């Protein structure tokens, strides 16, 4: 595979990469010579102490591998806070805001400040962060940046909630990092992509007959899009998504779930021309397609099938509240007021930077249409936050 010119890692980073690569090789040998691609992705991202999200390398922002919406500035978090504020006020005392994968802590910092400003604070702000390193970085950032009373509301977890609760579950760019099986079609049959080793210990992808779960999931896709996948077609599917949604949100007694990610509705996700899937790797702000390049030092992601997400949420007992492009969602949740505040900034350079932030969040060629927002509700009304640009008809 021809890769774009990518920066060379430091000797320390290269050593880290080799330790993870050897762990994966050991897993392959112990599994009879092959592991599913989803297992490779899980190890590359989450192997304790070595995976991309489990180790200590800086991932977010200009010094990392990619920039998420909260890293650009506070606008994104403030608009999300505006969207959930009426719901948190309605639920009253005891409401919780639960963020999955807190990143650098930038979203939590801006969201808590804004919720305090509009008198809509939850009793607790929970962060589910499996990475011990990221938990510590988030804790340090929020403790230094927030007033003591706001920081006292922050609590960290390394797993999903275990008891019923009321409030909002929020996940920004989490679904794209779920380890995903990849399938391929050969002679009309469904195969699963596995990872093996060549004679020199390098990683190779091979196809093996799919198990019953993956086979059923792919045939469901074909029935839904009403076109059989062509010979050689290859893509991703998440049969485990309904179980994951149930695990993270199933104990919400009243409240909403809000997901933001890049992806498509199913009929666009599985277009004939998208015949090699949506897998993307990010390394030092370069995107490329080789998942075996420096495992542990690069992010691996796949786009989200938002039709599958809608199915999973409904299967978990929620109502679909709405689905829109990120730009429409921000516009429908007080973006105009954020722009008015930006216009009042006295420092010209800062005002320009904040305008650039809004452009990146909303322009079609940036994050505005590539990122999508989906909301679910249970016992509350969250539909009113999706009045601008609702796209549920495309699901």
N, C-alpha and C positions, 0 to 999 in steps of 0.2 A: 504494500500500500504506500503510495506517495503522499508523504505528509508535508504540510507547509513548514517553513523554517521555524523551529521552536527553540526557545532559549535552553541552554544546557543547565542542568541542575548542579548545585554545589556538591562537593564530595560527601558532605553529611547527608544531604537529601538523597543522593545516589545510594548511599549505604542503607538508608531507611527503605528505599524502594526495593533493594535487593533482599532485605530481610522479609518484607511482605511477599515478594515474588517467591521466595523459597517456602514460606508458609503455604502459599497456594499450591505450589508443586507438591508438597507433602500431602495436602488434602486430595489432590488429583490421584496420586499414587495409592493413597489409602482407600480411595473409592473405586478401585479397579481400573484406573487409567483415564477416567473421564468424570467431569462434574457438569451439571447444567450451567448454562451461561448465567442464570439468575443467581446461582451460588457463587460463581466467580465475582459477579457484581457486588454481592453482599460482602464478600471478603475484602474486595478492593476498597469499598467504602466504609465498612463498619468493623473489620477485624479489630478486636480490643488492642489498643495501643499502637496499631500499625495502619489501620484503614484510613482513607482520606478524611472522613469525618471524625474518626476516633483519636487521631494523633494531633500533634500540636502545631502543624503548619498553618500559616495565616491563609484564609480562604476567601474572605470577603473584602471588597473595596479595591482601591487602586493598587495596593501591594499584594493582592491575592490573585485568584484565577478568574473571578467574575464579579460583577456588581449587581446586587439585588435592589429592588425598588426602595426599601428602607435606607439603604446606604447612600442614596442620592441626596437625602435631606428629609425633613419631617413631614412633607406634604402628604405622602402616601399614607403614613400612619394616622395623620390627623383626619383624613377623609374616611379611613376605616373606622376610626373612633366615632366620627359623626354618624356613621351608618349603624353602629351598634348601641349608641348612647340611649335612644328611646327604649330599646329592648331592655338594657340594663336598669334603666329607671323603672320600667314597668315591673320587672322581676323583683325589684326592691332589695331590701337587706338580705344578704346571703348570696347575691349573684356573684359569679366567678367568670373571669376572662382567662381562657386556657389557650396558650400559644404553643403550637407544635414546632419544634426546631427553632430556637430563638436566635440563631445566627450570631451576630456580633452583639446583640442586645439593643441595636439602634431602634428597631421597631418598638420594643417595650418602653424604651426611654421616652420616645415622642408620643406614643399612645397614652401612657400614664399621665404625662404632663397635660395633654389635651383633654383627657377625660376629667382630670381635676379641674381644669379651667371651665368646663361646661357642666360641672356638678353631676357627673355620671360615673363616679369611680365604683368599680366592683369591690367587694369586701376583700378579695384576694386576686392577685395576678399570678397565675400558675404558668410555669415554663417546663415543657417536657423536652429534655435535652439528653440524649443517650451518651454524648461525648463529655467525659469528665473535664477535659481541657476547656471545651467551650463553656460548660457550666461555670467554671471558675472565671473565665474571661467576662462572661455576662455579669456575674455577681460583682466583680471588681468595677466594671463600667457603671452599672446601675447604682452601686453604693456611692461612688464618687460623683455621679451626675445628678442624682435625684435627691430631693429633700428627704429627711429621715422618715417622715410619715408615709411617703409614697414607697420608699424602698422596703419598708416594713410589710407592705402588702405582697411582696414578691416571694415566691416559693418555687423550689426546683424539684423536678421528678425525673427519674430515668426510665419510667414506664407509664402506660396509660392509667387513667383514674380507676380506682377500685371500688368506689362507692357512688351512689346516685348524687347528682349535682345539678344546679340550675345556672344557666349563663350562656356564654359564647365560646365555641371552639373555633380557633383561627389557625390556618396553615398557609403560609406563603412559600412557594417553591419547595414543597415537601413531597408531593406526589410524584414529581419527576425523578426523585432520587430513590423511590422504592425499587428494590431489586426485581427486575422484570424478566420473565421467560421470553425467549425469542423463538418463533416458529418459522418453518419453511415448508413449501409445498413441492413434493416430488411425485410425479406420476399420479397426481390426484390425491395423494395421501399426506397426512400431517406429520411433520417431523419436528423435533425440538433441537435447538442449537446447544451443543455441548462444547466444553473446552478440554483439550488434551495437550500432551507434550510431544514435541518432535524429538529427534535423536539427540539434539543439543540442549534440551530442556526448555526450549522456547514454547510459548503458548500458541495453539492453533484452534480454530473453530471447526467442528465437524457436526453433521446432522445425524440424529438417531431417531427411531420411531417414537412418536409422542405417547405419553401415558394417557389414560382415559380422561383425566381432568383437563389437560391441555387440548386434547383432541375435541372434546365437547365444547370447550370455549371457542375454538377456531371455527367449528361448524356453526355455532351460534352467530358468530360475526358474519359468516357467509349468508346465512338466512336473513340477517338483518339488513345487510347492504344489497341483498338480492342479486349478487354476482359472485360466482365461485372464484376463488383466488387462482391466478394464472400459474402455470408451471414456473418454478423458481422464485415465486413471490416470497418475500421474507419480511417479517415485522415483529412487533411486540404485542403482548396481551397480558393482562393481569388477572388471572382467574381468582387470585386470593384477595382482590380489592374489597369485595363485600365483607369478608372476615376482618380485614383491617379497619374498615369503617365502623363495623360493629364494636371492635376492640377500643377504638379511640373515642367514639361518640355515643355508643349504645346506652351508656348510663346517664345521659342527659335526660332529666325528667321534664324540664321545660327549657326552651332556649333555641339556639340556632348554631349552625355550622357554616363557616365561610372559608372557601378555598380559592386561592389565587395561584395560577400556574400558566405555563405555555402549553398549548395543545389545540385540539380540534374536536368538533363533533364527529361521531363515528364515520359518517359517509365521506368526510374530508380526510380523516386520519388514514383510512384504508383505500385511498384512490389508487387506481392501477399504476399511475406513474410514480407513486411513492413505494416502489417495489423492494427497497432495501431497508424499510422501516424508518424510524426517527431517532435512533441512538445518536447522541452527540457527546463528545468529550471536550472538557474545557481545561486548558493549561495556560496559565499566565495571560489570560485574556485572548487566547487563540482557541478557536473551535476547530475540531478535526474529528475523524471517524475511527481512530484506532484505539479500542479499549485496552489493548495490551501495552500501550506506550506508558512506561513509568507508573505501574499500578501503585497506589498510595499517594502519588503526587499530583494526580489529576482527578477532576470530577467526571463521573459517568452519569448521564441523564437520558431519559426517554420522554417524549412528549406525552401529554395526558389525553386519553380518550374520554372526553367530557360526557358522552352518552353513557359510557360505563360507570362514570362517577355518579350520574343521575340515577342509574339503575341501582347502584350500591346504596345510595342514601335512602331511596324509597324502600328498598329491601330491609333496611335497618329501622324502618318505622317512621321516617321523616317525610314531610311534604317538600317538594321542590319549590323554593321561594323565588328563584330567578337565576338567569344565566346571561351574562353580557360580556362585552369586551372591557378591558380595564379602563380605557378612556371614558366609556359611557358610565361605568360604575362611579368613577371619581367625579365626573360632572354631576351625576345625580346625588352625590353626597357631599355637597358644600365646597366643591372646588372653586367656585366663583368667590366665595368668602376667603378662601386661602389666597387667591390672587389679590384680593383687596388688601389683605394684610401684607403681602409681599411688596405691593406698590408703596406702602408707607415706610419701608426700610430706608433709613437715611444713607447708609453706606452704598455707594453706587456699584462697587464690585460685588458686594453681597447680594444686592438686588438682582444684578445680572445673573449671578450664579443660581439664585433661586428660580429665576425665569427659565434658565436652561434645564433645571431639575423638572419643572412642570412639562416642558417640551418633551423630554425623554420619557416621562411617564405617560404621555397622551398621544404623541404623534404616531400615525399609522406605521411609519418606517422604523419607529423605535419600539417602545413597549406598549403603546396604546392599543393595538389590535392583536399583536402576537400573544400578549398575556390575556387570559380570560378569568372571569370571576363567576363562581357558582355558590349559591346560598341554599340552605335547607332550614326548615322550621319545625318545631314541635311544641304545640300549645301556645304559640305566640304568632304575631303577624310580622314577618320579615319581608314580605313581598313589596311593601312600599319603598324599599331601598333599591329596587330594580326597575323603577318606572322609566328610566332613560335607557333606550337601546336594548330592550330585552330580546334575547336571541333563542328563547326556548323552542321556538318553532323549528329551528335547525337541528334539534336533537333527534 
